[in-house]
Amino acid sequence: MAKMTVKDLDLKDKKVLVRVDFNVPVKDGVITDDTRIKAALPTINYILEQGGKAILFSHLGRVKTEEDKAGKSLKPVAERLSELLGKNVTFVPETRGSELESAIADMKDGDVVVFENTRFEDIDGKKESGNDAELGKYWASLGDIFVNDAFGTAHRAHASNVGIASTGIPTVAGFLMEKEIKFIGEAVEEPKRPMIAILGGAKVSDKIGVIKNLIPKADKILIGGGMTYTFYKAKGMEIGNSLVEADKVELAKELIEAAGDKLVLPVDSITAAEFSNDVPTEEHTGDVPEGQMGLDIGPESIALFAQTLEGAKTVVWNGPMGVFEMSNFARGTIGVCEAIANLKDATTIIGGGDSAAAAEQLGFADKFTHISTGGGASLELLEGKELPGLAAINDK
């Protein structure tokens, strides 16, 4: 799906509206992780180099009431952006109105304006997340060109992405959005083979669509995490007190049948009597005994997964193999990280969310070809769904 990008338009003297993903963690007015701000820099710098005026906006957290506004202003983000760009950034503490309009009217080529959290528009009737047409039209009226670089919200139809684009303003992808479409889209639709998907996390229900979409496309699908035990149950195995989605056991049976030998389940588990890092752990091959719960894949599974990954040319990973936040149950996730890191000439992609957090916390982030910035959006792309924010970008 070839979409127009920021490189396809002349930006000189143009007011360029940019929907960025500045949804960063802020504690007591201090940004604790500026990864997402840095990820937007290539697009912003390109617009400035081309002589455009960059008008940036983003959501930050969920805002439903006046009280929710506390600590959710984009002001600290604008200040950090100013440091990263090494130039003045004008922050406008409103989402519409005369102050914003005059700040934009005063811009010179190469200037940057950041306006307030788009979700502040949700307090009076969910105008942002409900994709209010009038709000989308208003924001579109502030610029000449719209660049959507917020992959993290591409699976949502909001006023700040779909709303602006649907007014007919020229709408193109930023570099981050382009990269996400390229890596995840190609991994699923035109992968270099063998293509292996690794799916973890707690629930089968979160990954049903992905598994169904990938069965015909992947060469192997490795399953880990809490959802293992719903598959175990489907195979008639004992799972002790492990997490199980009883209403998904029949579906797991169907997926096992449909996938045949493409589906690779763990062969052993690290278990404990309770969900805690402070109780003794046990190792069990196959069934999980009464009174124990599976909290990570075991060493035999790590070896099996590493062996299955050998020679892979495309790897897509979404969801940790165990409760990686607890050191006793992080080995499975670390093992998978290491196996992927050791691959030669492979395109390796993490689909955002917990697996991205795990790779970063465990120190493997730089070993992957691409780490997605959007958990929910990358999941829907892996499911083969059309993302509204993506669909709204002009085709080449």
N, C-alpha and C positions, 0 to 999 in steps of 0.2 A: 504494500500500500504506500505508494509514493506521495508524500505530503510536501507542500511548499514549506520552505524554511526561511529563516530570517535572511539568508543569503540571496534569496530570489527577488528581493525588493530593494529599491533605492531608498535609503533611509535619511539622506541628507536633508537638513532643515525640517524633518518630519517629527511630529509628536508621536512617540512610540509607546503605546500602552503595553506593559509587560506583566502578565500574571505569573508571579514567581511562587515557589514554595518556600516561604520563610517560616514555616510552622516548626520553630525550634524550641527546645526546652529552656524556659526562663525561670530562675529561682531568685526571689527577692531582687528583681530588676537586673539580674546578671544572667547572661546567656551561658548555659553550661556545655553546649555543644553547637559549634557554628558550621558543622559539615554542610548543611543545606544552603547556608548563605554562600559558602565557597563554591558550591556546585553551580550556583547561578552566575558566577563571575564571568565565565567565557561569553555568555550571551550579552550581559550588560556591557562588558568592555567592547565587544564587537559593535554594538549600537553606538557607543560613544565615539569609537574610532571612525565610524562612517559618518559622523556629524549629525547623528540623531539626538533627540531629547528623550531621555528614559524616564517614564512615569511608571513606578513600580508599586504593586499592591499584592497582598497575600492575606490569607486567614491565619489566625494563631489561636489554637485551642478551640474549645466549644464555648459559645456565648449564647445564653438563653435569657438571662435576666441582667438588670443593671449591675447587680453585685458581681456577676461573672466578669465584668469589664476589668476589675482590679487585677493588675499583673498581666493583662493581655494586650497591652498597647504595643504597637510596632516601633515605638520610639527607641528602645535599646537596640533593636535590630538595625534601624537606620544609622544609629551611632557606630555600631560594629561594621556595617557596610562601608561607612565613610572611612574608617581605619583601613579596611581591606582594599578599598579602591585608591586610597591615598588622595582623596579629593572631597570637597564639601558635598554633603547630601542634605537637601532640604526636607525636613519632616513636616507633614501637615496633619495635625491631630483630628482630622475629620474625614468622613467617607463621601461627603458631597457638600456643596455650598460655595459661598463667595470666596472664602479664604483659599480653598483648593483651586477654584477657577482662576483666581488672580495669580497664585503661585505658578500655575501652568502657563498662563499668559506671559509671565515675566521670564520664562526659561529661555536661555540661549543654547545654541548647538553644543552638545557635550555636557549639558547639565543633567542632574539627577534629582528627581522628587520621589519621595516615598509617602503614600498616604495611608490612613489608619486602617486597622484590621477590618477586612471585608465582613467578618461575622458580626461586627457591631450593628450591621443592618438586620440581624436576625431578631433583635430585641422587640422591634415593633412589627411583628407578623412575618418572621422568617423570610425576609426579602432576598437575602443572599442564597441560602441553601434551598429556598423554594423556587429559585430562578425567576424572580419577579421581572416581568418584561420591561416595565418602566425603568427599573434600576439598571438593567443591562443596557438599555437604550441611553440612559444618562451617562453611564461610564464610557460607552462607545463614543459619545459626543465629545469627550475630552481629548481624543486623539485622532490620528490619521491612519494608523496601522495598529493591529493587535498581534502581539507575540505571546503565544501560550507556551510557557516553559515549566508549568507545574504538573508533572506527571503524577505526583502523589494524589491529585484530586481529579485526574482524568476520567475516573470511573463514576464521577458524580456530575449531574447536570446542574450547575450553579449559575447565578447571574454573572459571576466574575470569570467564567470560561464560556459556557454555551450561550449564556444570555448576551454577552457582548458580541460573540461571533455571529449570532443569528440576525444581527442588525444589517449584515452585508458589508461591514468594515473588512478590508483585506486581512485575513487571519492566517498566520503562519506559525510553524513550530520553532521554538528556541533550540539551542544545541543540546540541552539536557533531554528535552522531550524527544528530539531526533535520535539521540543515542539509545534511549529506552526502547523506542519503536524498533530500531535497527536490531539491537541485541535480543530482546525478548521475542519480538515478532519473527525474526529469522530463525531463532533457536527452535521455535515451534513449527514454523511453516517450511523452512528450507534448511534443516540442520545438516551439518557435516556429520557423517555416521562413523562409528556407532554413537547414537544419542541416548543418554541416560538421564532419567529424572529421579531425583531423590526427594521424597515427600515425608515430612515429619510433622510434629505438632500434636496437640492433644486430641483433636476431633476429626473423625472421618468426614463428618457433615461439612466441615470447612473445605475439604479437598475433593469431594465427590465429583464436582464438575471438572476439576483439573485431571483427575484419574481417568474419567470417561473420555475426555478430549485427547489425552496423551496415549491411551492404549493403542490406537492405530498408528501413532506417530513416533513413539519412543521405541528403542530396541529393548530397554529394560526399565522397570520402575521399581526403585528400592523404597520400602516403607519402613519408617521408624517412628519414634515418639509414642505418645499415649494411644494413638489410633491403632497401633500394632495389635492391641488386645481385643479390639472389636473384630479384627480379622482372625485372631486366634480363636475367638469364640465361634466365629463362622465355620472354622475348621473342626469344631468340636473339642478344642483343647481346654484345659483348666487354666483359669487366669487369676485365681485367688481373689484379692481385693483390688486388682488393677482397675484402672479407669475403663469403662465400657459404655458404648452407646447402644443400649438394648434395642432401640427402635431402628438401628442401622445394621443389625447383624445379617438380616436377609439380603440387604443391599450389598454388604461386603461379600456374601456368598456369590452373588451375581457378578461382582467385579472380579473375584478370583477365577470364576469360570470364563468370563470374557477375555481376561488377560492371559490365561494359561501360564506358560513358563516365563512370560515377560515380567510377571509380578514376583519380586523377591522379598520375602519376609524375614525378619530377624530370626535367628535360631536359638539365641539365649538372651537372658535378661539379668540386669543388676536389680535386685529387689530390696525392699525394707519393710518393716512391720508398719511404719507410718511415714507420712509425707514430711520428712525432716532430714536434715544433714547430720543430726546428732545421734542417730540410732545405728546399730550395727547393720551392715549390708551383707547380702548373700548373692551368690551367682547360681542361676538355674538354667540348664539347657531344656528347651521345650516348655512343658507346663510350668505354671507358677503355682507353688503350693498354697494351701489354705493359710490365711493370716498374713500373707506377703503381698506386696503390690510392686509391679514392674515400673521402674522409674528411669531406666536407661537401657540401651542395647548392650549386650555383653561382648567380651573379647572375640568369641567365635564369629559373632555377627559383624564386628568391625573388620575382621580378616576376610569374611565372605564379601562384604561390600567393597573393600579395597581391591579384591581379586576381580569382582564384577566390573569395577571402574577401569581396570587396566586397558589401555588402548583406546579409551573413549575420546571422541573428538568434540562432542558437545555435551556439557553437563548443566542441567538446570536444577537448582536446589532451593526448596522452600519448606522451612520448618525444622526445628532442632530434633535431634535423635532421642533426647531425654531432658530431664529438668536441669539444663546446663547452668542455671543460676546457682545451683548447689554443687560444690566441688566433687562430691561423691558420685554425682550423676551427670558429669560433664564429659566423661571420657569418650562416649559414643560420638558426641558432636565434634570433639577435638579430633577423634580418629577419622571421621569423614572429612573434616577440614584438611587434615594431613594428606589423606589419599587424593583429594582433589588438587591440593597444592603440588603434589609430585607428578601430576600428569604433564606430558610433553605435547606441545602444539595443539592444545585443546582450548575451545572457547568455554569458559566456565562462568556461570551466571548465578547470582543469588537473588531470589525474588523478594527482596525487602523484608520488612517485619522482623520477627524474632531471629531468623537465621542470619540476617544482616547484623543484628545486634550481637549475636553470638560470635560471628567471625571477627567483628571489631573488638569485642571484649577479650577474646582469646588470642588476639594478635595476628590473625590471618587475612585481614582485609586486603592487603596489597598483593595477595597471592591469587586473587580472582580477576578475571578479565573485566567483569562488570558487576557492580552491586547496585541493585535497583533502589531508587529513592522512594518507591511507593509500594507498600505491602499489599494493600487491597487492590490497587490498580494492576500490579504485576500478576496477582492471582487471577484477576478477571481476564487478563490478556492470555495467561496460560490455559484458561478455560475456553479460549476461543470466542469470548464475548466481544461485542462491539462496545468500545468505550465512548460515551457521549462527548467527552472533552476532546478526544482524538478525532472522532467523526466530524466535529465542527471545524477542524482545520482544513483550509482549502487544499484540494488535490492539485498535483502538478499538472 
